[in-house]
Amino acid sequence: MFNSGELNMFEDGYMGVPQIMRTDILEKDGYYLLEIELPGFTHEDVQAELKDGRLTIIADRPAHLEKEDQKVSYLRRERLVGGCKRSFFVGDKVKEGDITAAFKDGILSIIINNTERELPREDRKLIPIA
């Protein structure tokens, strides 16, 4: 789970800092905690899906919220309109029952129980960098 040896540890092909759905991933005793920023979305706008070892978060605003007042004209609009999605590889051993989620104040918190046994790590040999 969240194997640092995999190139697509957090998302396939993504090499920069996302502008939306910024995520902190913490490893604690027996579980992982994902804290995902979803400003402007409500609890009803957010879904989480587990399929083929991938946890996918989907946030989508209903279309009726995109309609603007006819008397208002935006000069600039930077807030996200529509939806977004992001996937995290969590491994094939994770089941739906291993995951709990809560949404509060624009932050989606997901706890994933660590079902894999960690092998003891070898002592690392650091290589000096000049």
C-alpha positions as CSV (number, residue, x, y, z in Angstrom):
1,M,0.0,0.0,0.0
2,F,1.4,3.4,-1.1
3,N,4.6,1.5,-2.1
4,S,7.3,4.0,-2.5
5,G,8.9,1.7,-5.1
6,E,6.0,2.3,-7.6
7,L,6.3,5.1,-10.0
8,N,2.5,5.8,-9.9
9,M,2.4,5.9,-6.1
10,F,-0.3,8.6,-5.9
11,E,-1.6,9.1,-9.4
12,D,-0.8,7.8,-12.9
13,G,1.4,10.1,-14.8
14,Y,1.0,13.1,-12.6
15,M,4.3,14.9,-12.0
16,G,3.3,18.2,-10.4
17,V,1.4,19.6,-7.5
18,P,-2.3,19.5,-8.2
19,Q,-4.2,22.7,-8.2
20,I,-7.3,21.0,-6.9
21,M,-7.7,18.1,-4.5
22,R,-4.4,18.8,-2.8
23,T,-3.8,15.8,-0.5
24,D,-1.7,15.1,2.5
25,I,-1.0,11.4,3.2
26,L,0.0,10.4,6.7
27,E,1.1,6.9,7.8
28,K,0.2,6.1,11.4
29,D,0.2,2.8,13.4
30,G,-2.0,0.4,11.5
31,Y,-3.5,2.9,9.1
32,Y,-3.1,5.6,6.5
33,L,-4.8,9.0,6.6
34,L,-5.6,11.0,3.5
35,E,-6.7,14.6,3.9
36,I,-8.0,15.9,0.7
37,E,-8.9,19.6,0.1
38,L,-12.2,20.1,-1.6
39,P,-13.1,23.8,-1.0
40,G,-16.5,24.8,-2.2
41,F,-17.8,21.3,-2.5
42,T,-20.5,19.9,-0.1
43,H,-20.8,16.4,1.4
44,E,-23.4,15.5,-1.3
45,D,-21.0,16.5,-4.1
46,V,-18.3,14.0,-3.1
47,Q,-18.0,10.3,-3.9
48,A,-15.3,7.7,-3.2
49,E,-14.9,4.4,-5.1
50,L,-12.6,1.4,-4.7
51,K,-11.9,-0.7,-7.8
52,D,-9.0,-2.8,-8.9
53,G,-6.7,-1.6,-6.1
54,R,-7.4,2.1,-6.8
55,L,-9.3,4.5,-4.6
56,T,-10.9,7.2,-6.7
57,I,-12.4,10.4,-5.3
58,I,-14.9,12.2,-7.5
59,A,-16.2,15.7,-6.7
60,D,-18.9,17.2,-8.9
61,R,-21.1,20.2,-8.5
62,P,-24.7,19.9,-9.7
63,A,-25.2,21.7,-13.1
64,H,-27.9,24.0,-11.6
65,L,-25.2,25.8,-9.5
66,E,-23.4,26.9,-12.7
67,K,-26.3,29.0,-13.9
68,E,-25.5,32.6,-13.4
69,D,-27.8,35.5,-12.6
70,Q,-28.6,37.3,-15.9
71,K,-27.8,40.6,-14.2
72,V,-24.3,39.5,-13.2
73,S,-21.3,39.3,-15.5
74,Y,-18.0,37.9,-14.3
75,L,-14.8,39.9,-15.1
76,R,-12.7,37.0,-13.8
77,R,-13.6,33.6,-12.4
78,E,-11.0,31.5,-10.7
79,R,-13.1,29.1,-8.6
80,L,-13.6,25.7,-10.0
81,V,-16.9,25.1,-11.8
82,G,-17.9,21.5,-12.6
83,G,-16.0,18.5,-11.2
84,C,-12.7,16.8,-10.7
85,K,-11.4,13.4,-9.9
86,R,-8.2,11.9,-8.5
87,S,-7.1,8.3,-8.0
88,F,-4.7,6.7,-5.5
89,F,-3.2,3.2,-5.8
90,V,-3.9,1.5,-2.5
91,G,-3.3,-2.2,-3.4
92,D,-5.5,-5.2,-4.1
93,K,-5.6,-6.3,-0.5
94,V,-7.7,-3.2,0.6
95,K,-11.4,-3.9,0.8
96,E,-14.3,-1.5,1.2
97,G,-14.6,-2.4,4.9
98,D,-11.0,-1.2,5.5
99,I,-11.9,2.3,4.5
100,T,-13.8,5.0,6.4
101,A,-14.4,8.6,5.3
102,A,-15.7,11.9,6.7
103,F,-16.2,15.3,5.1
104,K,-16.0,18.5,7.2
105,D,-15.1,22.1,6.4
106,G,-14.0,21.3,2.8
107,I,-11.7,18.5,3.9
108,L,-12.3,14.9,3.0
109,S,-10.6,12.7,5.6
110,I,-10.1,9.0,4.6
111,I,-8.7,6.4,6.9
112,I,-7.4,3.2,5.3
113,N,-6.6,0.3,7.6
114,N,-3.2,-1.2,6.8
115,T,-4.1,-4.8,5.9
116,E,-0.6,-5.6,4.7
117,R,2.1,-6.7,7.1
118,E,5.1,-4.6,6.9
119,L,8.4,-6.5,6.5
120,P,11.2,-5.4,8.8
121,R,13.3,-2.7,7.0
122,E,16.9,-3.2,6.6
123,D,19.3,-0.7,8.0
124,R,19.8,2.0,5.4
125,K,23.2,2.8,4.2
126,L,23.3,6.5,3.4
127,I,25.4,7.6,0.5
128,P,27.1,11.0,1.0
129,I,26.2,13.6,-1.5
130,A,28.8,16.3,-2.3
